C-alpha cells in the first residue's frame, strides 16, 4: 500500500504529509531514534513493536497485541 494512501486512511491530508516528510528536524529525530533503538534494543527488522516493555516482532498475531496491551493496562492500574 502506498504511504500517502495509508496516511489518508487515518485522516492526514497530502499537504500535511508532504510537510512532515520534508521537515529535516523531524526526519533527524526519527532517524536518531531509529538508530538508538537498533543499537539499544537490538531491533533487526520490521515490524518490531514495544508495548510497555513487551517486544513483539515480525508477523505478530492480533491476540498477542491484545495480551500486551491488556497487560500494560493492568500494570498501569496497579501503579495508580
ZIHUSUL-V204253 format. One record per backbone hydrogen bond with DSSP energy under -0.5 kcal/mol. CO is the residue of the C=O (numbers start at 1). NH is the residue of the N-H. If there is no record, write none. Layout:
co=CO nh=NH
co=CO nh=NH
//
This chain:
co=2 nh=6
co=3 nh=7
co=4 nh=8
co=5 nh=9
co=6 nh=10
co=7 nh=10
co=7 nh=12
co=8 nh=11
co=13 nh=17
co=14 nh=18
co=15 nh=19
co=16 nh=20
co=17 nh=21
co=18 nh=22
co=19 nh=23
co=20 nh=23
co=22 nh=24
co=23 nh=27
co=24 nh=28
co=25 nh=29
co=26 nh=30
co=27 nh=31
co=28 nh=32
co=29 nh=33
co=30 nh=34
co=31 nh=35
co=32 nh=36
co=33 nh=37
co=34 nh=38
co=35 nh=39
co=36 nh=40
co=37 nh=41
co=37 nh=43
co=42 nh=44
co=47 nh=58
co=49 nh=56
co=50 nh=52
co=51 nh=54
co=53 nh=55
co=54 nh=51
co=56 nh=49
co=58 nh=60
co=61 nh=64
co=61 nh=65
co=62 nh=66
co=63 nh=67
co=64 nh=68
co=65 nh=69
co=66 nh=70
co=67 nh=71
co=68 nh=72
co=69 nh=73
co=70 nh=74
co=71 nh=75
co=72 nh=76
co=73 nh=77
co=74 nh=78
co=75 nh=79
co=76 nh=80
co=77 nh=80
//
